[in-house]
Amino acid sequence: MENIQNLPKHQQQQLEQHLVNSQVKDSLTMYMNLVETCFGTCVDNFRNKTLDKYETKCLENCSERFIKTANRTGLRFQEHQALQMKRAQDMANGSRGAGM
């Protein structure tokens, strides 16, 4: 991330906008997956205009589990990325020390 500061201002802004757009797209994708998964699991009839108590409770539980799972997966991914970066840095530092 240090290299970002070396970019011209307009390229930094373009990169930041790209990252924001990617985050919005990822959020919308997760939301659409949640809706598709939970609605498909919990709603099986269309006899009424409103959801019944079972469907409402099912949707609440499903969406809560979905969000918790997504958050947990995101945290594990961040931990994995940090570990990979540390390993790469350790290897780079080890190869520098070997060359001296």
Secondary structure, DSSP 8 states (H G I E B T S, - for coil): -GGGGGS-HHHHHHHHHHHHHHHHHHHHHHHHHHHHHHHHHH----SSSS--HHHHHHHHHHHHHHHHHHHHHHHHHHHHHHHHHHHHHHHHHHHHHHT-
